[in-house]
């Protein structure tokens, strides 16, 4: 039983790693190709399911932040902002603070502000 659980955990971590690679690739293209942003969002939801099964709260937070990135790329700024704010509070609320997750929150918040500003400018001055 224990061996089976260890093997399942190893397989889940391996799958999470592969999904992270694919998600990162699609996310990189998602700034310019909407379909890629959608695929990246779907991948992050799959990652989230695995992170929940693994029971790692910081991985869960990271996966939700990946979803926020997808929302930003799709112009869904309010939803992205809510996710980032909530995950930032969670990342700082426990007895252990993962500084990488906190830095991710700051970076994604900066991207959100920049992309929202660019979107507003584009609406005011369409080419």
C-alpha atoms as one frame of an Amber mdcrd trajectory, in Angstrom:
protein
   0.000   0.000   0.000   2.761   2.455   0.949   4.747   1.549  -2.167   1.683
   2.173  -4.324   1.162   5.593  -2.718   4.828   6.510  -3.236   4.672   5.453
  -6.874   1.467   7.431  -7.412   3.013  10.516  -5.827   6.098  10.196  -8.007
   3.904   9.842 -11.102   1.817  12.874 -10.117   4.950  14.962  -9.573   6.293
  13.834 -12.950   3.007  14.757 -14.627   3.017  18.120 -12.867   6.517  18.757
 -14.206   5.509  17.950 -17.793   2.391  20.086 -17.537   4.506  22.933 -16.200
   6.760  22.721 -19.256   3.824  22.716 -21.681   1.966  25.382 -19.719   4.983
  27.660 -19.774   5.341  27.252 -23.533   1.688  28.018 -24.208   1.744  30.903
 -21.745   4.756  32.418 -23.519   2.728  32.421 -26.737  -0.435  33.517 -24.934
   0.535  37.184 -24.930   0.060  37.291 -28.691  -2.143  34.277 -29.496  -5.452
  34.048 -27.617  -5.873  30.321 -28.255  -2.531  29.656 -26.562  -3.631  31.666
 -23.517  -6.757  29.490 -23.336  -4.710  26.288 -23.556  -2.300  27.585 -20.889
  -5.291  28.251 -18.631  -6.612  24.722 -19.143  -3.188  23.281 -18.382  -2.979
  25.312 -15.172  -6.348  23.884 -14.095  -5.011  20.360 -14.656  -1.940  21.282
 -12.617  -4.201  22.638  -9.887  -6.047  19.321  -9.657  -2.761  17.458  -9.270
  -1.451  19.963  -6.706  -4.605  19.486  -4.645  -4.134  15.697  -4.769  -0.515
  16.100  -3.671  -1.616  18.302  -0.779   1.046  20.967  -1.291  -0.502  24.366
  -0.477   2.261  26.402  -2.142   1.965  24.410  -5.365  -1.799  25.010  -5.242
  -1.139  28.748  -4.912   1.312  28.692  -7.830  -1.205  26.886 -10.043  -3.865
  29.467  -9.220  -1.372  32.196 -10.104  -0.807  30.485 -13.462  -4.576  30.716
 -13.993  -4.347  34.429 -13.202  -1.691  34.828 -15.897  -4.027  33.225 -18.402
  -6.815  35.595 -17.352  -4.484  38.569 -17.819  -3.616  37.407 -21.323  -7.325
  37.092 -22.099  -8.042  40.597 -20.797  -9.972  39.324 -17.770  -8.208  41.697
 -15.411 -10.716  41.760 -12.530 -10.687  37.974 -12.161  -6.893  37.934 -12.342
  -6.636  40.673  -9.704  -8.896  38.758  -7.311  -6.841  35.593  -7.719  -3.534
  37.383  -7.147  -4.804  39.262  -4.071  -6.273  36.109  -2.528  -3.192  33.990
  -3.194  -0.886  36.719  -1.874  -2.822  36.781   1.402  -2.704  32.978   1.628
   1.017  32.884   0.868   1.697  35.292   3.735  -0.804  33.938   6.266   0.730
  30.644   7.326   3.550  29.863   9.726   5.851  29.323   6.714   6.165  31.937
   3.963   7.427  30.814   0.561   9.347  33.840  -0.720   9.278  32.525  -4.302
   5.477  32.452  -4.248   5.373  35.965  -2.780   7.746  37.139  -5.530   5.506
  35.462  -8.121   2.544  37.413  -6.761   4.479  40.670  -7.070   5.585  39.850
 -10.615   2.128  38.833 -11.781   0.630  41.942 -10.159   3.135  44.080 -12.107
   2.182  42.302 -15.347  -1.500  42.816 -14.549  -1.008  46.558 -14.039   1.059
  46.900 -17.206  -1.295  44.868 -19.417  -4.377  46.641 -18.052  -2.743  50.005
 -18.789  -1.804  48.869 -22.308  -5.347  47.628 -22.899  -6.805  50.995 -21.875
  -4.374  52.849 -24.147  -5.226  50.574 -27.054  -8.947  51.251 -26.558  -8.343
  55.015 -26.514  -5.976  55.011 -29.492  -6.765  52.072 -31.782  -4.371  51.661
 -34.714
